[in-house]
Amino acid sequence: MASQFSLLILILFLFNLASIHVTGDQIMLEDGYMVTTVLDGHKLNINPHAVQLRSSDIVVLDSSHSVFYTLPFPISQASVMVKRLSGEGKTGYIDGEPGLARFNKPKSFAVDLRGNVYVADQQNHAVRKISNSGVTSTIVGNYSQTGRQDGPGKTATFSSDFEVLFVPQICALLISDHGNQLLRQIDLKPEDCVIGSQSALGAVKFWVLGLALSCLLGIVMGIATRPYVIPHTGRLQTPSFQQDMEALPNQSGESSTDELLRRQKRNC
Ligand SMILES: *[C@@H]1O[C@H](CO)[C@@H](O)[C@H](O)[C@H]1NC(C)=O
């Protein structure tokens, strides 16, 4: 009886083990996610390797052709307007205009708050910058030498295996230099960390214009409503207005609209 019972326990235990083995795989599929293609590189001869969002476009790196492209964001599947950001289409090391610049099969890049692109150009052992106007330059690294030397410009050396990340909080790039087993930092210029400087300037102009207009409107309104809201001036008053908008004179005998008008002028 006891041995039958322990046999039953054993069978149950083995069954349990078996069921864990069968159903206990490590894949848990969560519902509610879906894949769609938004850009087919076959049609455009583009092979996306890395992608980053800029403010109003998306930067796509075609590593095999050493070319950077931009697409408008959000991506419209109906008509994808792909533009070349930089890269002639051949591997090499040339700075300059979008159609002239050459990279050597880079695999990683980052975008700052102004829309400049920083390229970890591993095979050229350099960090390159594609400015928001499209001109490519080298910011650090020495083409003719790999190494782990810190310092400015060409004195800095890198391995031929590193990646780049933009960190706005410290206005810097972080480099994960796999080849040297180092995490390194490149401080950027403060203006690279100001959100879209050109559009910001536009916003400031717009704001100043708005303020000026509201001041002007305030003064005009003040002057226009003044006769109706000062009961003791003895001017003609509209009775209905007098009830609703009666303004009490303050200690100096001014009505609150006078005070408002003065404040409005002072603010302007
Ligand atoms: C870059 O590397 C070359 C080759 O090793 C070296 O001669 C040159 O001095 C380096 N440039 C700088 C600025 O360090």
PDBQT file of the ligand as one rigid body, heavy atoms in Angstrom, charges set to zero:
ROOT
HETATM    1  C1  LIG A 301      48.494  60.419 -36.757  1.00  0.00    +0.000 C 
HETATM    2  O1  LIG A 301      49.124  59.173 -36.935  1.00  0.00    +0.000 OA
HETATM    3  C2  LIG A 301      50.335  59.228 -37.666  1.00  0.00    +0.000 C 
HETATM    4  C3  LIG A 301      50.786  57.804 -37.926  1.00  0.00    +0.000 C 
HETATM    5  O2  LIG A 301      51.067  57.124 -36.741  1.00  0.00    +0.000 OA
HETATM    6  C4  LIG A 301      51.328  60.060 -36.900  1.00  0.00    +0.000 C 
HETATM    7  O3  LIG A 301      52.542  60.163 -37.637  1.00  0.00    +0.000 OA
HETATM    8  C5  LIG A 301      50.750  61.445 -36.669  1.00  0.00    +0.000 C 
HETATM    9  O4  LIG A 301      51.621  62.199 -35.860  1.00  0.00    +0.000 OA
HETATM   10  C6  LIG A 301      49.413  61.360 -36.003  1.00  0.00    +0.000 C 
HETATM   11  N1  LIG A 301      48.836  62.695 -35.949  1.00  0.00    +0.000 N 
HETATM   12  C7  LIG A 301      48.673  63.386 -34.810  1.00  0.00    +0.000 C 
HETATM   13  C8  LIG A 301      48.156  64.781 -34.936  1.00  0.00    +0.000 C 
HETATM   14  O5  LIG A 301      48.929  62.909 -33.716  1.00  0.00    +0.000 OA
ENDROOT
TORSDOF 0
